[in-house]
Amino acid sequence: MDIKAIKSFLKKLFHDISEKDIYGHASIISFTAIFSIFPLLFFLASVLGLVAGRYRLYDRLLKTVAQFIPADAYSAITNNVQQILPSKSILLVIIGLLISLYSASNIINVTIKLLNKLNGINDNRSIIKKVLLSMGFLIVFAFIAILVILFVIAGEVILKKYMPPFWGRSVLIAFIEIALYFLPFVLAVGYFYKKALNIYISFKNTLPGAIFFVLTFIIFSQIFRLAVVFMNVNKTYGAIGGIIIFLLWFQFIAFFFLVGTTINMNLLKR
């Protein structure tokens, strides 16, 4: 695209963001996240506990999440989740897994509805199909998380063992680790954009929005984490400061996610 086409595209994008009140719709996803985040982490803890035993992968997942989510919000969430970690009983784990799967899938169901609504698509799929689709996405994302964490762990071990020490080795390993997170993340988001909309859209046409979302997610999360250090939210709001930070952070993340699908649809119309 030339400069004129880029300006025209950005003008249309900003118009759609304002006209469709994308930031306002992002607040719906953010609010829903409060009721879904604990079942979601419980679900992931159950899956990772069954796969790897005694939460080693779960701890690794939390360590990864801690790199992006603000520290106060991270503490508020994990401190509560530790109290509801699954039992050693397989039966209780399975029951808890099913309950948490249904509860956590609510945020995905809400997001699917908003994606279709914002793009003017009539989503006439049955309620059962939507619920199953939401649960399916959650299961797929859980196993992607497992595979990515396993790849990162294996990659670190291999690189540290076979890569000779040199200046900047730790930086190179960090970049490789980010790449291992980035690619599956982009593919997962692109797949979600494709299947969530009740129209046909090729996978490659979902990638621009997916790349935009993942990049903004990583960059914004790091900037927001630094900003929170100087905000002193806990002094103002006390114990609920972490939850407030989480809501604010998640609202911006949801906003970028909705902008991603808007980018895809605008590119399709060109």
C-alpha positions as CSV (number, residue, x, y, z in Angstrom):
1,M,0.0,0.0,0.0
2,D,1.2,3.5,-0.8
3,I,1.1,6.4,1.7
4,K,-2.3,7.6,0.5
5,A,-3.8,4.1,0.9
6,I,-2.3,3.8,4.4
7,K,-3.8,7.1,5.5
8,S,-7.2,6.1,4.1
9,F,-7.0,2.7,5.9
10,L,-6.0,4.3,9.2
11,K,-8.7,7.0,8.9
12,K,-11.3,4.2,8.3
13,L,-9.9,2.2,11.2
14,F,-10.1,5.1,13.7
15,H,-13.6,5.9,12.5
16,D,-14.7,2.3,13.1
17,I,-13.1,2.3,16.6
18,S,-15.1,5.4,17.5
19,E,-18.3,4.6,15.7
20,K,-18.6,1.1,17.0
21,D,-17.5,2.1,20.5
22,I,-14.9,-0.7,20.6
23,Y,-13.4,0.6,23.9
24,G,-16.8,0.4,25.5
25,H,-17.4,-3.1,24.3
26,A,-13.9,-4.0,25.6
27,S,-15.2,-3.1,29.1
28,I,-17.8,-5.9,28.8
29,I,-15.1,-8.4,28.2
30,S,-13.0,-7.0,31.0
31,F,-15.9,-7.2,33.5
32,T,-16.7,-10.8,32.4
33,A,-13.0,-11.6,32.9
34,I,-13.4,-11.1,36.7
35,F,-15.9,-14.0,36.8
36,S,-13.9,-16.1,34.4
37,I,-10.3,-15.7,35.4
38,F,-10.4,-17.8,38.6
39,P,-12.2,-20.8,36.9
40,L,-9.8,-20.4,34.0
41,L,-6.7,-20.6,36.2
42,F,-8.3,-23.5,38.1
43,F,-9.0,-25.3,34.8
44,L,-5.4,-24.7,33.6
45,A,-4.1,-25.9,37.0
46,S,-6.2,-29.0,36.8
47,V,-5.0,-29.8,33.2
48,L,-1.4,-29.1,33.9
49,G,-1.6,-31.0,37.2
50,L,-2.9,-34.1,35.4
51,V,-0.4,-33.8,32.7
52,A,2.8,-33.0,34.6
53,G,1.9,-33.6,38.2
54,R,2.3,-31.4,41.2
55,Y,1.9,-28.1,39.2
56,R,5.4,-27.8,37.8
57,L,4.0,-26.6,34.5
58,Y,1.4,-24.6,36.3
59,D,4.1,-22.7,38.2
60,R,5.9,-22.2,34.9
61,L,2.7,-20.8,33.4
62,L,2.3,-18.4,36.3
63,K,5.9,-17.3,35.9
64,T,5.2,-16.5,32.2
65,V,2.0,-14.6,33.1
66,A,4.0,-12.6,35.6
67,Q,6.1,-11.2,32.8
68,F,3.1,-9.5,31.3
69,I,0.5,-8.8,33.9
70,P,1.0,-6.0,36.4
71,A,2.5,-7.2,39.7
72,D,-0.4,-6.0,42.0
73,A,-3.0,-7.7,39.7
74,Y,-0.9,-10.9,39.5
75,S,-0.7,-11.1,43.3
76,A,-4.4,-10.5,43.7
77,I,-5.3,-13.3,41.3
78,T,-2.7,-15.9,42.3
79,N,-3.2,-15.5,46.1
80,N,-6.9,-16.4,45.6
81,V,-6.2,-19.2,43.1
82,Q,-3.8,-20.9,45.5
83,Q,-6.8,-21.4,47.8
84,I,-8.8,-23.3,45.2
85,L,-6.1,-25.4,43.6
86,P,-7.4,-28.8,42.7
87,S,-7.4,-31.8,45.1
88,K,-5.2,-34.8,44.7
89,S,-8.3,-36.9,44.2
90,I,-8.7,-37.6,40.4
91,L,-12.5,-37.7,40.7
92,L,-12.6,-34.2,42.4
93,V,-10.1,-32.9,39.8
94,I,-12.3,-34.1,36.9
95,I,-15.5,-32.7,38.5
96,G,-13.7,-29.4,39.2
97,L,-12.3,-29.5,35.7
98,L,-15.7,-29.7,34.1
99,I,-17.2,-27.0,36.3
100,S,-14.3,-24.6,35.7
101,L,-14.3,-25.4,32.0
102,Y,-17.9,-24.3,31.7
103,S,-17.4,-21.2,33.9
104,A,-14.2,-20.1,32.2
105,S,-15.6,-20.5,28.7
106,N,-18.1,-17.7,29.4
107,I,-15.5,-15.0,28.6
108,I,-14.9,-16.7,25.2
109,N,-18.6,-16.9,24.5
110,V,-19.0,-13.2,25.3
111,T,-16.1,-12.4,23.1
112,I,-17.5,-14.4,20.2
113,K,-20.8,-12.5,20.5
114,L,-19.1,-9.2,20.5
115,L,-16.9,-10.0,17.5
116,N,-19.9,-10.9,15.4
117,K,-21.9,-7.9,16.6
118,L,-19.1,-5.4,15.9
119,N,-18.7,-6.7,12.4
120,G,-22.4,-6.7,11.6
121,I,-22.5,-10.5,11.3
122,N,-25.7,-12.4,12.2
123,D,-24.5,-15.2,14.5
124,N,-27.4,-17.7,14.2
125,R,-25.6,-20.7,15.5
126,S,-27.4,-22.5,18.3
127,I,-26.6,-21.9,21.9
128,I,-25.3,-25.4,22.4
129,K,-23.0,-25.0,19.4
130,K,-21.7,-21.7,20.8
131,V,-21.1,-23.2,24.2
132,L,-19.3,-26.2,22.7
133,L,-17.3,-23.9,20.5
134,S,-16.2,-21.8,23.5
135,M,-15.2,-24.9,25.5
136,G,-13.4,-26.2,22.5
137,F,-11.4,-23.0,22.2
138,L,-10.5,-23.1,25.9
139,I,-9.3,-26.7,25.6
140,V,-7.2,-25.9,22.5
141,F,-5.6,-22.9,24.2
142,A,-4.8,-25.0,27.3
143,F,-2.9,-27.6,25.3
144,I,-1.2,-24.9,23.3
145,A,0.0,-23.4,26.6
146,I,1.3,-26.8,27.7
147,L,3.2,-27.4,24.5
148,V,4.6,-23.9,24.4
149,I,5.8,-24.2,28.0
150,L,7.4,-27.6,27.3
151,F,9.1,-26.2,24.2
152,V,10.5,-23.3,26.2
153,I,11.7,-25.5,29.0
154,A,13.3,-27.9,26.5
155,G,14.8,-25.1,24.5
156,E,16.4,-23.5,27.6
157,V,17.9,-26.8,28.6
158,I,19.3,-27.5,25.1
159,L,20.6,-24.0,24.6
160,K,22.3,-23.7,28.0
161,K,23.9,-27.2,27.6
162,Y,25.1,-27.0,24.0
163,M,25.5,-23.3,23.3
164,P,29.0,-22.2,24.3
165,P,29.2,-19.2,26.8
166,F,29.6,-15.8,25.1
167,W,28.7,-12.2,25.8
168,G,25.0,-11.7,25.2
169,R,24.1,-15.4,25.4
170,S,21.4,-14.7,28.0
171,V,19.9,-12.0,25.7
172,L,19.9,-14.4,22.7
173,I,18.1,-17.1,24.8
174,A,15.6,-14.5,26.0
175,F,14.8,-13.5,22.3
176,I,14.5,-17.2,21.3
177,E,12.1,-17.7,24.3
178,I,10.0,-14.7,23.2
179,A,9.8,-16.2,19.7
180,L,8.6,-19.5,21.0
181,Y,5.8,-17.7,22.8
182,F,5.1,-15.3,19.9
183,L,4.5,-17.6,17.0
184,P,2.0,-20.0,18.7
185,F,0.2,-17.0,20.3
186,V,-0.2,-15.4,16.8
187,L,-1.5,-18.7,15.3
188,A,-3.9,-19.3,18.2
189,V,-5.4,-15.8,18.0
190,G,-5.6,-16.0,14.2
191,Y,-7.5,-19.3,14.5
192,F,-9.8,-17.7,17.1
193,Y,-10.6,-14.8,14.7
194,K,-11.3,-17.3,11.9
195,K,-13.7,-19.6,13.9
196,A,-15.4,-17.0,16.1
197,L,-17.0,-15.1,13.1
198,N,-20.0,-16.8,11.6
199,I,-18.7,-16.2,8.1
200,Y,-15.9,-17.7,6.0
201,I,-12.6,-16.0,6.3
202,S,-9.3,-17.6,5.3
203,F,-6.7,-18.1,8.0
204,K,-4.1,-15.9,6.3
205,N,-6.6,-13.0,6.3
206,T,-6.7,-13.2,10.1
207,L,-3.0,-12.9,10.6
208,P,-2.6,-9.1,10.3
209,G,-5.0,-8.6,13.2
210,A,-3.5,-11.4,15.2
211,I,0.1,-10.0,14.8
212,F,-1.2,-6.5,15.7
213,F,-2.8,-7.9,18.9
214,V,0.1,-10.0,20.0
215,L,2.6,-7.1,19.5
216,T,0.4,-4.5,21.3
217,F,-0.3,-7.1,24.0
218,I,3.4,-7.6,24.7
219,I,4.5,-3.9,24.3
220,F,1.5,-2.4,26.3
221,S,1.8,-5.0,29.1
222,Q,5.5,-4.1,29.7
223,I,4.7,-0.3,29.6
224,F,1.7,-0.7,31.9
225,R,3.7,-2.8,34.4
226,L,6.3,0.0,34.6
227,A,3.5,2.7,34.9
228,V,1.8,0.8,37.8
229,V,5.0,1.0,39.8
230,F,4.6,4.8,40.1
231,M,0.8,4.8,40.5
232,N,0.6,3.6,44.1
233,V,-2.8,2.0,43.6
234,N,-2.7,0.0,46.8
235,K,-2.3,3.2,48.8
236,T,-5.4,4.6,47.2
237,Y,-7.7,1.5,47.0
238,G,-6.2,-0.8,49.5
239,A,-6.7,-4.5,49.1
240,I,-8.8,-4.2,46.0
241,G,-6.1,-2.3,44.2
242,G,-4.9,-5.4,42.4
243,I,-8.3,-6.2,41.1
244,I,-8.7,-2.6,39.8
245,I,-5.4,-2.8,38.0
246,F,-6.3,-6.1,36.5
247,L,-9.6,-4.7,35.2
248,L,-7.9,-1.7,33.7
249,W,-5.1,-3.8,32.1
250,F,-7.6,-6.4,30.8
251,Q,-9.8,-3.7,29.3
252,F,-7.0,-2.3,27.2
253,I,-6.0,-5.9,26.2
254,A,-9.6,-6.6,25.2
255,F,-9.6,-3.3,23.2
256,F,-6.5,-4.3,21.2
257,F,-8.1,-7.7,20.6
258,L,-11.3,-6.2,19.2
259,V,-9.2,-3.7,17.1
260,G,-7.4,-6.7,15.7
261,T,-10.5,-8.2,14.1
262,T,-11.5,-4.7,12.9
263,I,-8.2,-4.5,11.1
264,N,-8.9,-7.9,9.4
265,M,-12.4,-6.9,8.3
266,N,-11.2,-3.6,6.9
267,L,-8.4,-5.2,5.0
268,L,-10.9,-7.7,3.5
269,K,-13.1,-4.9,2.3
270,R,-10.3,-3.2,0.4
